[in-house]
Amino acid sequence: MIRDRLITVWEWSGLSAKALEEKTGIDRSNWYSLKQGRRRANEDDISGIISLYPNFALWLVTGKIAPESGQTNPEYEEANKNLKGAQEG
């Protein structure tokens, strides 16, 4: 489950594996192995993504969000972005 959420954040971010490696310090081959299901998520993966997106910390580890506390997920962020875009138009 955490593995799936890490992959969701990676895909949502639009970052290449190289960029993810540069930003987290985790080798891109490890990210690919995670995405392809050849290895399980570990503490370093979780910490790396949380360092980039601290607002996803709660969701990454529990699957829950608390928008009132600034804890969201990519789906919430996307919906919020679309909502703001609709209000501007």
Helices and strands as residue ranges (DSSP letters): H 2-13, H 17-24, H 28-35, H 43-52, G 54-56, H 57-62, G 67-69, H 74-88
